[in-house]
């Protein structure tokens, strides 16, 4: 059985936006919900908090029944305390794989789509927003991981690797498998990126060059 939220935490959950799941509360209350996996903090300032799927389940359940629901672990975070998608090649911890991780990644992706809706004058969600243009590698990695693509491990195993490039507003995506690379390209295009395939002159390695679409 999982310890239910406190009365104050339950009030914050119940008051969440019914569509986006955006939360309002004290920093202590929000931090506690993030720690318990009931909310995640969006990477773009002002780092608003949104309900995770577990938080939504509690919100939709009658009061007193939350103990039957086990919340997902808190979203992985970077040094600045916000969610970080895997770019490929990093060390993998116990919480960086499995269904719980995928739920957290998808929750972050849903939050990013909401950020697109809020920041685009026309409310569009089919193209990247300002935060994504300022964090190209993290944005592309989130789109890939949220779609279920496998990031490469630290030992160079198969999987994608997203890397910065000297070219403005562009990232390189490496994936040795031709089919998997094509699938990564399709995912990024669907997420609003312009994608082309190129070959490195010296190594002959094939890679994707992706840039956020503007219109």
HUCOR-V590422 format. One record per residue. N is the residue number from 1. RES is the residue in one letter. SS is DSSP state (2 for helix, 1 for strand, 0 for the rest). Layout:
{{N,RES,SS} {N,RES,SS}}
This chain:
{{1,X,0} {2,X,0} {3,X,0} {4,X,0} {5,X,0} {6,X,0} {7,X,2} {8,X,2} {9,X,2} {10,X,2} {11,X,2} {12,X,2} {13,X,2} {14,X,2} {15,X,0} {16,X,0} {17,X,0} {18,X,0} {19,X,0} {20,X,0} {21,X,0} {22,X,1} {23,X,0} {24,X,0} {25,X,0} {26,X,0} {27,X,2} {28,X,2} {29,X,2} {30,X,2} {31,X,2} {32,X,2} {33,X,2} {34,X,2} {35,X,2} {36,X,0} {37,X,0} {38,X,0} {39,X,1} {40,X,1} {41,X,1} {42,X,0} {43,X,0} {44,X,0} {45,X,0} {46,X,0} {47,X,0} {48,X,0} {49,X,1} {50,X,1} {51,X,1} {52,X,0} {53,X,2} {54,X,2} {55,X,2} {56,X,2} {57,X,2} {58,X,2} {59,X,2} {60,X,2} {61,X,0} {62,X,0} {63,X,0} {64,X,0} {65,X,0} {66,X,2} {67,X,2} {68,X,2} {69,X,0} {70,X,0} {71,X,0} {72,X,0} {73,X,0} {74,X,0} {75,X,0} {76,X,0} {77,X,1} {78,X,0} {79,X,0} {80,X,0} {81,X,0} {82,X,0} {83,X,1} {84,X,0} {85,X,0} {86,X,0} {87,X,0} {88,X,0} {89,X,0} {90,X,0} {91,X,0} {92,X,0} {93,X,0} {94,X,0} {95,X,0} {96,X,0} {97,X,0} {98,X,0} {99,X,2} {100,X,2} {101,X,2} {102,X,2} {103,X,2} {104,X,2} {105,X,2} {106,X,2} {107,X,2} {108,X,2} {109,X,2} {110,X,2} {111,X,2} {112,X,2} {113,X,2} {114,X,2} {115,X,2} {116,X,2} {117,X,2} {118,X,2} {119,X,2} {120,X,0} {121,X,0} {122,X,0} {123,X,0} {124,X,0} {125,X,0} {126,X,0} {127,X,0} {128,X,0} {129,X,0} {130,X,2} {131,X,2} {132,X,2} {133,X,2} {134,X,2} {135,X,0} {136,X,2} {137,X,2} {138,X,2} {139,X,2} {140,X,2} {141,X,2} {142,X,2} {143,X,2} {144,X,2} {145,X,2} {146,X,2} {147,X,0} {148,X,0} {149,X,0} {150,X,0} {151,X,1} {152,X,0} {153,X,0} {154,X,0} {155,X,0} {156,X,0} {157,X,0} {158,X,0} {159,X,0} {160,X,1} {161,X,1} {162,X,1} {163,X,1} {164,X,1} {165,X,0} {166,X,0} {167,X,0} {168,X,0} {169,X,0} {170,X,0} {171,X,1} {172,X,1} {173,X,1} {174,X,1} {175,X,0} {176,X,0} {177,X,0} {178,X,2} {179,X,2} {180,X,2} {181,X,2} {182,X,2} {183,X,2} {184,X,2} {185,X,2} {186,X,2} {187,X,2} {188,X,2} {189,X,2} {190,X,2} {191,X,0} {192,X,0} {193,X,1} {194,X,1} {195,X,1} {196,X,1} {197,X,1} {198,X,1} {199,X,1} {200,X,0} {201,X,0} {202,X,0} {203,X,0} {204,X,0} {205,X,0} {206,X,1} {207,X,1} {208,X,1} {209,X,1} {210,X,1} {211,X,1} {212,X,1} {213,X,0} {214,X,0} {215,X,0}}
